[in-house]
Amino acid sequence: MRPDTDPDFVAFLGDERKADPVSYDSEYGAEFRRDIESFTSLEQVEAVMVTGRSMLTYQEGVAH
C-alpha cells in the first residue's frame, strides 16, 4: 500500500508540516536542516578532525 493513499497518513503529514515546516522537510523530505547549519563552521569541524582516523579503540575508564 502506498502511504500517500491513506487519508489518515496524509492528514498526519499535513499536520506535521503545519506544526514545524523546517523539521518536516528534514524528517520527511530528506532535506538538510537550514535552521541549524550555522551552528558550527567548517573550520571548527576540521580543527577537531584527525586525518586518517577511522575509529577509536575502547579505553577502560573512559566514558564512551
Secondary structure as GFF3:
##gff-version 3
##sequence-region A 1 64
A	DSSP	three_ten_helix	3	5	.	.	.	ID=ss1
A	DSSP	alpha_helix	7	19	.	.	.	ID=ss2
A	DSSP	alpha_helix	21	28	.	.	.	ID=ss3
A	DSSP	alpha_helix	42	47	.	.	.	ID=ss4
###
